[in-house]
Amino acid sequence: MSYASSILGSHPGEFGGLDRALLNTAVDASVACAQACTACADACLSEEQVAALTVCIRINLDCADLCETTSRVLSRHTGYDRNVTRAMLVACVAACRSCAEECDRHAAMHEHCRVCAEACRRCERACQELLDGLT
């Protein structure tokens, strides 16, 4: 069980009808994706052909920032605003899709890009499922 699951499970507030299992999955996936993207950007910076990875690094860092912020927004429910949640999820899905596509371009040469693309796809799916559950 994750910390998010433990804390969200004991949270006394209302969740605006959000499915808690989907919420937990999205929080965990976004935290993991932020870490993977940050580590991938750092690994890219250590590659000999770093100039060829400039776009990948930038997208990794953008995705990491969005995923981290999304995980924080999804973890707060006091005074919950469905519109903010929706906007964060839409942005996170888009960033994850873009990052996965870019990392796929380098995955054959760089294992860190393959792993990052996998984390991005997992986060994209989790956030899209939660987004689909919003009314």
SULBELGI-V148173 format. One record per residue. N is the residue number from 0. D_LAST is the distance of its C-alpha to the last C-alpha in Angstrom with 1 decimal. Layout:
[[N | D_LAST] [N | D_LAST]]
This chain:
[[0 | 27.4] [1 | 26.3] [2 | 26.6] [3 | 22.9] [4 | 22.3] [5 | 25.1] [6 | 24.0] [7 | 20.3] [8 | 21.5] [9 | 23.7] [10 | 21.5] [11 | 21.8] [12 | 18.7] [13 | 15.2] [14 | 12.5] [15 | 9.6] [16 | 8.5] [17 | 9.0] [18 | 11.4] [19 | 14.7] [20 | 16.4] [21 | 14.2] [22 | 14.3] [23 | 18.1] [24 | 18.5] [25 | 16.9] [26 | 19.1] [27 | 22.1] [28 | 21.7] [29 | 21.4] [30 | 24.4] [31 | 26.4] [32 | 25.6] [33 | 26.7] [34 | 29.9] [35 | 30.5] [36 | 30.2] [37 | 32.4] [38 | 35.0] [39 | 34.9] [40 | 35.6] [41 | 38.4] [42 | 39.8] [43 | 39.7] [44 | 41.7] [45 | 44.4] [46 | 44.8] [47 | 48.0] [48 | 46.3] [49 | 43.9] [50 | 44.0] [51 | 42.5] [52 | 39.5] [53 | 38.8] [54 | 35.6] [55 | 34.4] [56 | 35.2] [57 | 33.3] [58 | 30.2] [59 | 30.5] [60 | 30.7] [61 | 27.8] [62 | 25.6] [63 | 27.0] [64 | 26.2] [65 | 22.6] [66 | 22.1] [67 | 23.9] [68 | 21.9] [69 | 18.6] [70 | 19.9] [71 | 20.9] [72 | 17.7] [73 | 15.8] [74 | 18.7] [75 | 18.3] [76 | 16.3] [77 | 18.6] [78 | 17.2] [79 | 13.8] [80 | 12.3] [81 | 8.7] [82 | 10.4] [83 | 13.2] [84 | 11.5] [85 | 9.8] [86 | 13.4] [87 | 15.2] [88 | 13.5] [89 | 14.2] [90 | 17.7] [91 | 18.3] [92 | 17.6] [93 | 19.9] [94 | 22.5] [95 | 22.6] [96 | 23.0] [97 | 25.8] [98 | 27.5] [99 | 27.6] [100 | 29.1] [101 | 31.6] [102 | 32.6] [103 | 33.1] [104 | 35.7] [105 | 37.7] [106 | 36.9] [107 | 40.2] [108 | 42.3] [109 | 40.2] [110 | 38.8] [111 | 36.8] [112 | 34.9] [113 | 34.2] [114 | 32.9] [115 | 30.7] [116 | 29.2] [117 | 28.4] [118 | 26.7] [119 | 24.7] [120 | 23.5] [121 | 22.5] [122 | 20.5] [123 | 19.0] [124 | 17.9] [125 | 16.6] [126 | 14.5] [127 | 13.2] [128 | 12.3] [129 | 10.4] [130 | 8.7] [131 | 7.9] [132 | 6.4] [133 | 3.8] [134 | 0.0]]
